[in-house]
């Protein structure tokens, strides 16, 4: 690795017979006006103050083309600045030509183009494919063919405008300012053992804003000899399928479906590398999996879907309801569908059930903090028993839960629809729209607003009279509930008008006939009318969000009191008699048996995690004793997990057993809310 401080123009750009190639693993050119304005101001200040200006670092690798007549280098870092400088040079070239400034024109032309070489290598900068198309059009003066959305186009126009506005500056002044720019040049040589990936990560760990997609693309393509083919066959396919801006979220969702731990933007890159190193030996293998999953994800977010209208309609509901944690489960379901283990009919039934499940949770205000872990382990819980229909096992499992993650029944759902505030929930407009559009004649409700019949403005004299003596009670209980809400395009027009006036406006203008039927037919607006309307609409919603019921294996006892593992509860003189984890109810007689059955159950769900912990010889915090490992001799009282060769410590008090269980739940990526146990006093 050679490191040199160089002048950008005379040492880097001016050199003839050299091409700066931006490799396919690099991100697109994404500098905007803000960065360009700062660069231009720095150039002008360097000129006016007659002093050097440090521009940053340029890292490149000696390329595949390196002959006595032509040298090609691959830019690892610094492409944004380099590309911007070339755009500015092209602006100077065009301005010099228009102003007949022959001196500047001839000099800048030497900087932009290579002399005495084929047309293919004439332009000294070669960006990635999409940017290269726009740069070639720019250099060939085909301005009318350039995309207006391209940053190359935008920044060319910006530099043109700012130069025209700079009346006190000559073109030569700007060029002289550019000549004062300096960079640190780092030249990598793979034949000498330089690792571009490590150097790239160390440079970009200090604040340069690379996205997760940038980092993962670089990781997969940078050192692969087939990088151009892999980029074309896989990465471009993924970007085209789901959209460039969606790649980062897709990668996080993909990793969540593959990890026992919560994936965030902060830890995703490190988790991706760990996942790759543990499961793949070739970049193409994981790119194949990403390509496959991108097709599913495109359908999830309503992009290029290959599925039926009904499947797309159901998938859209999860996006509208912001239930994206479900994607980790749906990835596995759609993979089964692609492998013909599930039919379209099966898939529709599964999505219909999950939509109903999601709606009921939202309306009934069930906390969502455990959902990620719940969905992450759901698929493995279902397929543990290979007998029976996937759909039947899914519905049975969620229906038989003793935790908050069970599906709410129609009675609980209806009560929440009638009495709980709906207005501020993400499901509000969706439910009102579904009520109106469940018939054959659809109306476009996207631009309409949610309106209160009893207005939000409190203590309106007109409405106190309208509601009657219990105005305050009705206002507090029903203002934001289903019975008092509708959809209209006349939000500002309705306001606090009296009911008869609101009714007339709705009757004359609204197309939402199902929603507004009982508003139009009502003579007044009061508690009884609100409740009657809520009952009617809630019945429609329950019918709309119905799902195919199945025979259940058992019914949970309503009076069966369970305690949470994180309860501040003394276990002294207690005995457990069962525990419930992710819907699995298991009878036990002692805490030692509880630990044994729990850790064996966890091994069925997350075998890789237990293997990993055993390999690490896992110890609890503030303990010097091994709790999980492969060598029983290192554990005080070792018990084996399911003939796996993995052993765990069983000689623990009841308090330490529950601490151990709690720690394993958290490490597994589940929520401690997913575990409950029943105890008896000795």
C-alpha positions in Angstrom: 0.0 0.0 0.0 1.4 3.4 -1.1 0.2 6.6 0.5 1.0 10.0 -1.0 -0.3 13.5 -0.7 -1.1 14.7 -4.2 -2.6 17.7 -6.1 -6.0 16.7 -7.4 -5.6 18.3 -10.8 -2.0 18.0 -11.8 -1.2 14.7 -10.1 -4.4 12.8 -10.4 -6.7 14.1 -13.1 -4.3 15.6 -15.6 -2.4 12.3 -16.1 -3.0 11.0 -19.6 -3.9 7.4 -20.5 -5.5 6.6 -17.1 -9.1 5.8 -16.3 -10.8 6.0 -12.9 -13.3 3.2 -12.8 -16.0 3.1 -10.2 -16.6 -0.6 -9.5 -20.1 -2.1 -9.5 -20.1 -2.6 -5.7 -19.9 1.1 -5.1 -23.1 3.1 -4.5 -24.6 5.4 -7.1 -23.5 9.0 -7.4 -25.6 10.7 -4.8 -24.1 14.1 -4.1 -26.8 16.9 -4.1 -26.7 20.7 -4.3 -25.7 21.0 -0.6 -22.4 19.1 -1.1 -21.7 20.7 -4.5 -22.2 24.2 -3.1 -19.8 23.5 -0.2 -17.2 22.1 -2.7 -17.6 25.2 -5.0 -17.2 27.6 -2.0 -14.1 25.7 -0.9 -12.6 26.1 -4.4 -13.4 29.8 -4.5 -11.9 30.4 -1.0 -8.8 28.4 -2.0 -8.4 30.7 -5.0 -9.1 34.0 -3.1 -6.8 33.1 -0.2 -4.2 31.6 -2.5 -3.8 28.5 -0.3 -4.2 24.8 -0.5 -7.4 23.0 0.4 -7.5 19.4 1.6 -10.4 17.5 -0.1 -10.1 14.1 1.6 -8.9 10.6 0.7 -8.9 8.8 -2.6 -8.3 5.0 -2.3 -7.9 3.0 -5.4 -6.7 -0.5 -6.5 -4.5 -1.2 -9.5 -7.0 -2.4 -12.0 -7.3 -5.2 -14.5 -6.1 -3.0 -17.4 -2.5 -1.9 -16.7 -0.3 -1.6 -19.8 2.4 0.7 -21.0 -0.2 2.7 -22.9 -3.3 2.6 -20.6 -3.8 2.3 -16.8 -7.2 1.6 -15.2 -7.7 2.0 -11.4 -10.7 0.9 -9.3 -11.9 3.6 -6.9 -12.6 2.2 -3.4 -13.2 5.5 -1.7 -13.6 9.1 -2.9 -15.8 8.5 -5.9 -18.4 11.2 -4.9 -15.8 14.0 -4.9 -14.0 12.7 -8.0 -17.3 12.5 -10.0 -18.3 16.0 -8.8 -15.0 17.4 -9.9 -15.4 15.9 -13.4 -18.9 17.4 -13.6 -17.5 20.8 -12.7 -14.8 20.5 -15.2 -17.4 19.7 -17.9 -19.2 22.9 -16.9 -16.0 24.9 -17.2 -15.3 23.3 -20.6 -18.8 24.2 -22.0 -18.6 27.8 -20.5 -15.2 28.2 -22.1 -16.5 27.1 -25.4 -19.5 29.4 -25.3 -17.3 32.3 -24.2 -14.6 31.5 -26.7 -12.0 31.2 -24.0 -9.6 29.0 -25.9 -7.0 28.8 -23.2 -9.3 27.4 -20.5 -11.1 25.2 -23.1 -7.9 23.5 -24.3 -6.6 23.0 -20.7 -9.8 21.5 -19.3 -10.2 19.2 -22.3 -6.8 17.7 -21.4 -8.2 17.0 -17.9 -11.4 15.3 -19.0 -10.3 13.2 -22.0 -7.5 10.8 -22.7 -5.5 11.4 -25.8 -4.4 8.8 -28.4 -6.7 6.0 -27.3 -9.8 4.3 -28.5 -13.3 5.8 -28.0 -14.0 3.3 -25.2 -11.3 4.7 -23.0 -11.5 8.4 -24.0 -13.3 9.7 -20.9 -11.1 9.5 -17.9 -13.9 8.6 -15.5 -16.1 5.6 -15.7 -18.9 5.4 -13.1 -21.2 2.5 -12.4 -23.6 1.6 -15.1 -26.6 3.9 -14.4 -24.3 6.9 -13.7 -22.0 6.1 -16.7 -24.9 6.3 -19.1 -25.7 9.8 -17.9 -22.0 10.9 -17.8 -21.5 9.7 -21.4 -24.5 11.7 -22.5 -23.2 14.7 -20.7 -19.7 14.4 -22.3 -21.3 13.9 -25.7 -23.5 17.0 -25.2 -26.7 15.0 -25.5 -28.4 17.1 -22.8 -31.9 16.4 -24.1 -31.4 12.7 -23.5 -30.3 13.0 -19.9 -32.6 12.0 -17.1 -33.7 15.0 -15.1 -33.7 12.9 -11.9 -30.1 12.0 -12.3 -27.7 13.7 -9.8 -25.2 14.1 -12.6 -27.8 16.2 -14.5 -28.9 18.1 -11.5 -25.4 19.0 -10.4 -24.3 20.0 -13.9 -27.2 22.5 -14.0 -26.3 23.7 -10.5 -22.7 24.4 -11.4 -23.8 26.1 -14.6 -26.1 28.4 -12.7 -23.7 29.3 -9.8 -20.9 30.1 -12.3 -23.3 32.4 -14.2 -24.2 34.1 -11.0 -20.6 34.7 -10.0 -20.0 37.9 -11.9 -16.7 38.7 -10.0 -15.1 35.4 -11.1 -13.4 34.4 -14.3 -13.3 30.8 -15.5 -9.6 30.9 -15.0 -10.1 31.8 -11.3 -12.3 28.8 -10.7 -9.8 26.5 -12.5 -6.9 28.0 -10.4 -8.9 27.3 -7.3 -9.4 23.7 -8.4 -5.6 23.4 -8.8 -5.1 24.1 -5.1 -7.2 21.1 -4.1 -5.2 18.3 -2.5 -6.0 14.7 -1.5 -4.3 11.8 0.2 -3.8 9.1 -2.4 -3.8 5.5 -1.1 -2.9 2.9 -3.8 -3.7 -0.7 -3.0 -2.0 -3.7 -4.5 -3.7 -7.0 -4.1 -0.6 -8.8 -5.1 1.1 -7.4 -2.1 -1.6 -8.6 0.3 -3.6 -5.3 0.6 -7.2 -6.1 1.7 -9.5 -3.5 0.1 -12.5 -4.6 2.2 -10.8 -4.1 5.6 -9.3 -0.7 4.5 -12.7 0.4 3.1 -14.4 -0.5 6.4 -11.8 1.3 8.5 -12.1 4.4 6.4 -15.9 4.3 6.5 -16.3 3.6 10.2 -15.3 7.1 11.0 -18.4 9.0 9.9 -18.8 8.8 6.1 -22.5 8.1 5.5 -22.6 4.8 3.8 -26.0 3.0 4.0 -26.4 -0.6 5.1 -27.0 -1.5 1.4 -23.7 0.1 0.4 -21.8 -1.8 3.0 -23.3 -5.2 2.2 -23.0 -4.7 -1.5 -19.3 -3.8 -1.1 -18.8 -6.8 1.2 -20.3 -9.2 -1.4 -18.8 -7.8 -4.5 -15.6 -6.0 -3.7 -13.2 -9.0 -3.7 -15.1 -11.3 -5.9 -13.5 -11.9 -9.3 -17.1 -12.3 -10.8 -18.2 -8.9 -9.4 -19.5 -7.6 -12.7 -21.6 -10.7 -13.4 -22.9 -10.9 -9.8 -23.8 -7.3 -9.8 -25.8 -7.6 -13.1 -27.5 -11.0 -12.2 -28.3 -10.4 -8.6 -27.8 -6.9 -7.1 -29.3 -5.0 -10.0 -32.2 -7.5 -10.1 -32.9 -6.8 -6.3 -32.8 -3.0 -6.8 -35.0 -3.2 -9.8 -37.5 -5.6 -8.1 -38.0 -3.6 -4.9 -36.6 -0.2 -5.7 -33.2 1.3 -4.7 -34.6 3.1 -1.6 -36.1 -0.1 -0.2 -33.0 -2.2 -0.3 -31.8 -1.3 3.2 -35.2 -2.1 4.9 -35.4 -5.3 2.9 -31.9 -6.4 4.2 -33.0 -5.7 7.8 -36.2 -7.7 7.4 -34.2 -10.5 5.7 -31.8 -10.6 8.6 -34.6 -10.5 11.2 -36.0 -13.7 9.6 -32.6 -15.3 9.9 -31.4 -14.2 13.3 -32.3 -15.0 16.9 -31.4 -11.4 17.9 -33.0 -8.1 17.1 -31.6 -6.5 14.0 -31.2 -2.8 13.9 -29.6 -0.4 11.4 -26.7 -0.1 13.9 -25.9 -3.8 14.2 -27.1 -5.1 10.9 -23.9 -5.0 9.0 -21.9 -7.0 11.6 -24.8 -9.4 12.0 -24.9 -9.9 8.2 -21.2 -10.8 8.1 -21.6 -13.2 10.9 -24.6 -14.9 9.2 -22.7 -15.1 5.9 -19.6 -16.6 7.5 -21.6 -19.2 9.5 -23.8 -20.3 6.6 -22.2 -19.7 3.2 -18.8 -20.1 1.5 -19.6 -18.2 -1.7 -21.0 -14.8 -2.3 -23.2 -16.0 -5.1 -25.0 -18.4 -2.7 -26.3 -15.7 -0.4 -27.0 -13.5 -3.4 -29.2 -16.2 -4.8 -31.1 -16.3 -1.5 -31.4 -12.5 -1.4 -32.7 -12.5 -5.0 -35.3 -15.1 -4.1 -36.4 -13.2 -1.0 -36.5 -9.9 -2.8 -39.3 -11.3 -5.0 -41.4 -12.0 -1.9 -40.5 -8.6 -0.4 -41.6 -6.8 -3.6 -45.0 -8.4 -3.1 -45.1 -7.4 0.6 -44.5 -3.7 -0.2 -46.7 -3.6 -3.3 -44.0 -3.4 -5.9 -43.5 -5.8 -8.8 -45.6 -8.7 -7.6 -46.2 -12.1 -9.4 -49.1 -13.0 -7.2 -52.9 -12.9 -7.6 -54.9 -9.8 -7.0 -56.4 -11.3 -3.8 -52.9 -12.1 -2.4 -51.7 -8.7 -3.2 -54.8 -7.1 -1.6 -54.2 -9.1 1.6 -50.5 -8.2 1.7 -51.3 -4.5 1.2 -53.2 -4.6 4.5 -50.0 -5.4 6.5 -48.3 -2.4 5.0 -51.2 -0.1 5.6 -51.5 -1.3 9.2 -47.7 -1.0 9.7 -47.4 -4.6 10.6 -44.0 -5.1 9.1 -42.7 -7.4 11.9 -44.8 -10.1 10.2 -42.4 -10.2 7.2 -39.9 -12.5 9.0 -42.7 -15.1 9.2 -44.1 -14.4 5.7 -40.7 -15.0 4.1 -40.8 -18.6 5.2 -44.4 -19.0 4.2 -43.9 -17.6 0.7 -40.8 -19.8 0.3 -43.0 -22.8 1.1 -45.5 -21.5 -1.5 -42.8 -21.2 -4.1 -41.7 -24.8 -3.3 -45.3 -25.9 -3.8 -45.7 -27.0 -0.2 -48.6 -24.4 0.0 -51.2 -23.7 -2.7 -52.6 -20.3 -3.5 -55.7 -21.3 -1.5 -53.5 -22.1 1.5 -51.7 -18.8 1.2 -54.9 -16.8 1.0 -56.3 -18.6 4.1 -53.1 -17.9 6.0 -53.0 -14.2 5.0 -56.7 -13.8 5.8 -56.2 -15.2 9.3 -53.1 -13.1 9.9 -54.9 -9.9 8.7 -57.7 -10.6 11.2 -55.2 -11.4 13.9 -53.4 -8.1 13.3 -56.6 -6.0 13.1 -57.8 -7.5 16.4 -54.5 -6.7 18.2 -54.5 -3.1 17.0 -58.2 -2.4 17.8 -58.0 -4.2 21.2 -54.8 -2.3 22.1 -52.6 -5.4 22.6 -49.0 -4.2 23.1 -46.7 -5.1 20.2 -43.4 -5.3 22.0 -43.3 -9.1 21.8 -44.4 -9.4 18.2 -41.0 -9.6 16.5 -39.9 -12.5 18.7 -43.3 -14.1 18.4 -43.3 -14.0 14.5 -39.6 -15.0 14.4 -40.2 -18.3 16.2 -43.7 -19.0 14.8 -42.8 -20.9 11.7 -40.5 -23.3 13.5 -43.3 -23.9 16.1 -45.8 -24.8 13.4 -43.6 -27.2 11.4 -42.3 -29.0 14.5 -45.1 -31.4 14.1 -45.2 -32.4 10.4 -48.7 -33.9 10.6 -51.6 -31.8 9.5 -52.4 -28.7 7.5 -50.1 -25.7 8.0 -53.2 -23.4 8.3 -54.9 -25.6 10.9 -51.7 -25.7 13.0 -51.3 -21.9 12.7 -54.8 -21.2 13.9 -54.7 -23.8 16.6 -51.4 -22.5 18.0 -52.4 -18.8 18.1 -55.9 -19.6 19.4 -54.7 -21.8 22.2 -52.1 -19.3 23.6 -52.5 -18.3 27.2 -50.5 -15.1 26.6 -51.5 -11.7 25.3 -50.5 -13.0 21.8 -53.6 -15.2 21.5 -56.1 -14.2 18.9 -59.0 -12.2 20.4 -62.5 -13.7 20.0 -65.4 -11.9 18.3 -66.9 -10.8 21.6 -63.7 -9.0 22.7 -63.2 -7.6 19.3 -66.7 -6.2 19.1 -66.5 -4.6 22.5 -63.3 -2.9 21.6 -64.7 -1.7 18.3 -67.7 -0.1 20.0 -66.0 1.4 23.1 -62.3 1.9 22.5 -60.9 5.0 20.8 -60.3 4.3 17.1 -59.6 7.7 15.6 -55.8 7.9 16.3 -55.1 4.2 15.5 -53.4 3.3 12.2 -56.3 1.0 11.5 -59.0 3.7 11.6 -59.1 4.9 8.0 -58.4 1.4 6.8 -61.4 -0.1 8.6 -63.8 2.7 7.5 -62.6 2.2 3.9 -63.1 -1.5 4.1 -66.6 -1.1 5.4 -67.5 1.2 2.5 -65.7 -0.8 -0.2 -66.6 -4.4 0.6 -69.4 -4.3 -1.9 -68.8 -4.5 -5.7 -68.9 -0.8 -6.3 -65.6 0.6 -5.1 -65.1 4.3 -4.4 -61.7 6.1 -4.1 -61.3 7.1 -0.5 -57.5 7.9 -0.5 -58.0 11.6 -0.6 -60.9 11.7 1.9 -60.6 12.6 5.6 -61.9 11.1 8.8 -64.7 13.3 10.3 -66.3 13.3 13.7 -70.1 13.8 13.8 -70.0 15.0 17.4 -67.1 17.5 16.8 -63.8 17.5 18.6 -64.2 21.1 19.7 -65.3 20.7 23.3 -68.3 22.5 25.0 -69.9 23.6 21.7 -73.2 25.2 22.8 -75.0 23.8 19.7 -73.8 20.3 20.5 -74.4 20.4 24.2 -78.0 21.0 23.3 -77.9 18.3 20.6 -76.5 15.6 22.9 -78.5 16.5 26.0 -77.7 16.5 29.7 -75.1 13.7 29.5 -73.0 15.7 26.9 -69.7 15.5 29.0 -70.1 11.7 29.5 -70.8 11.1 25.8 -67.9 13.4 24.7 -65.4 11.6 27.0 -66.6 8.0 26.1 -67.6 8.2 22.4 -65.8 11.1 20.7 -63.1 9.0 18.9 -65.1 5.8 18.7 -66.3 3.9 15.6 -70.0 5.1 16.1 -69.0 8.8 15.8 -66.6 8.6 12.9 -67.1 8.7 9.1 -65.2 9.5 5.9 -65.8 12.7 4.0 -64.1 15.2 1.7 -65.7 18.0 3.6 -63.8 18.1 6.9 -63.3 21.9 7.1 -66.9 22.4 5.8 -68.5 20.2 8.5 -66.6 21.6 11.5 -68.9 22.3 14.5 -72.1 22.8 12.4 -75.2 21.5 14.0 -76.2 17.9 13.2 -79.0 18.7 10.8 -76.6 20.8 8.7 -73.9 18.1 8.8 -76.4 15.5 7.7 -77.5 17.6 4.7 -73.9 18.2 3.6 -73.1 14.4 3.9 -76.3 13.5 2.1 -75.7 15.9 -0.8 -71.9 15.2 -1.3 -70.8 11.9 0.3 -70.6 8.7 -1.7 -69.9 6.6 1.4 -73.5 5.2 1.6 -72.8 2.3 3.9 -70.9 4.3 6.4 -73.4 7.2 6.4 -76.7 5.2 6.1 -77.7 5.7 9.8 -76.3 9.3 9.9 -78.6 10.3 7.1 -81.6 8.5 8.6 -81.1 9.8 12.1 -83.3 12.7 13.4 -80.7 13.6 16.1 -77.3 12.6 17.3 -76.9 11.2 20.8 -75.5 8.3 22.8 -78.1 5.8 21.6 -77.6 6.6 17.9 -73.8 6.4 18.3 -74.0 3.0 20.0 -76.6 1.7 17.5 -74.4 2.8 14.6 -71.3 1.3 16.3 -73.1 -2.0 16.7 -74.1 -2.1 13.1 -70.6 -1.2 11.8 -68.8 -3.5 14.2 -70.9 -6.4 12.9 -69.8 -5.6 9.3 -66.2 -5.4 10.4 -66.4 -8.8 12.2 -67.9 -10.3 9.1 -65.2 -8.7 6.9 -62.3 -9.8 9.0 -63.7 -13.3 9.7 -61.4 -16.3 9.2 -61.9 -20.0 8.7 -62.2 -21.6 12.2 -60.6 -24.9 13.1 -61.1 -27.5 15.8 -58.9 -26.7 18.8 -56.8 -29.2 20.7 -57.8 -27.8 24.1 -59.4 -24.7 25.6 -57.5 -22.7 28.2 -59.1 -22.2 31.5 -60.1 -18.6 32.0 -59.4 -18.8 35.8 -55.9 -20.4 35.3 -53.7 -17.7 36.8 -50.2 -17.6 35.4 -47.3 -15.4 36.5 -44.7 -13.6 34.3 -41.1 -14.5 34.5 -40.2 -10.9 35.2 -42.6 -10.5 38.0 -40.9 -9.5 41.3 -42.1 -12.7 42.9 -40.5 -14.8 45.6 -40.3 -18.4 44.6 -39.6 -19.6 48.1 -41.8 -22.5 49.1 -43.4 -22.7 45.6 -43.7 -25.5 43.1 -44.3 -25.0 39.3 -47.0 -27.1 37.7 -46.7 -25.9 34.1 -45.3 -23.2 31.9 -46.4 -21.7 28.6 -44.0 -20.5 26.0 -45.0 -19.4 22.5 -48.3 -21.2 22.8 -46.8 -24.5 24.0 -48.3 -25.5 27.4 -46.1 -28.0 29.2 -46.8 -29.7 32.6 -44.0 -29.9 35.1 -43.6 -30.8 38.8 -40.3 -29.2 39.8 -38.2 -26.2 38.7 -35.5 -28.6 37.5 -38.0 -30.3 35.3 -39.2 -26.8 34.1 -35.6 -25.9 33.1 -35.1 -29.3 31.4 -38.3 -29.1 29.3 -37.8 -25.4 28.5 -34.3 -25.8 27.3 -35.2 -28.8 25.2 -38.1 -26.9 23.7 -35.8 -24.0 22.9 -33.4 -26.4 21.2 -36.2 -27.5 18.9 -36.8 -23.9 17.9 -33.3 -22.4 17.9 -30.8 -25.3 17.7 -28.1 -23.1 16.1 -28.3 -20.7 19.1 -27.8 -23.5 21.6 -24.8 -24.8 19.6 -23.4 -21.3 19.5 -23.7 -20.9 23.3 -22.2 -24.3 23.9 -19.2 -23.4 21.7 -18.8 -20.2 23.6 -19.1 -22.1 26.9 -21.8 -19.7 28.0 -21.7 -18.2 31.5 -24.3 -16.1 33.2 -23.4 -12.5 34.0 -21.3 -12.2 37.2 -20.7 -16.0 37.2 -17.5 -18.0 36.7 -19.5 -21.2 36.1 -20.2 -22.7 32.7 -24.0 -23.0 32.1 -24.0 -24.4 28.6 -21.1 -26.3 26.9 -20.0 -29.4 25.0 -17.8 -30.8 27.9 -19.9 -32.2 30.8 -16.8 -32.4 33.0 -16.7 -28.6 33.1 -20.3 -28.3 34.4 -21.1 -29.2 38.0 -24.3 -31.2 37.3 -24.5 -31.6 33.6 -27.6 -32.7 31.7 -27.7 -33.3 28.0 -30.1 -31.5 25.6 -32.0 -34.0 23.3 -29.0 -36.2 22.5 -27.3 -33.2 21.0 -24.0 -33.4 22.7 -24.8 -30.1 24.4 -24.9 -30.0 28.2 -26.4 -27.5 30.6 -26.1 -26.8 34.3 -29.0 -28.2 36.3 -27.8 -27.8 39.9 -29.5 -24.5 40.5 -31.9 -23.0 42.9 -35.4 -22.0 41.8 -34.4 -18.4 41.5 -31.3 -19.1 39.4 -33.3 -21.5 37.2 -35.8 -18.7 36.4 -32.9 -16.2 35.9 -31.3 -18.7 33.5 -34.6 -19.2 31.6 -35.2 -15.5 31.4 -31.7 -14.9 30.0 -32.1 -17.6 27.4 -35.4 -16.1 26.2 -33.8 -12.7 25.8 -30.7 -14.1 24.0 -33.1 -16.0 21.7 -34.7 -12.8 20.5 -38.0 -13.5 22.1 -39.9 -11.3 24.5 -40.1 -12.3 28.2 -43.8 -11.6 27.8 -43.9 -14.8 25.7 -43.2 -16.9 28.8 -45.6 -17.6 31.7 -45.7 -20.2 34.4 -48.1 -21.5 37.0 -47.0 -22.0 40.6 -48.5 -23.6 43.8 -47.5 -22.8 47.4 -46.1 -25.8 49.2 
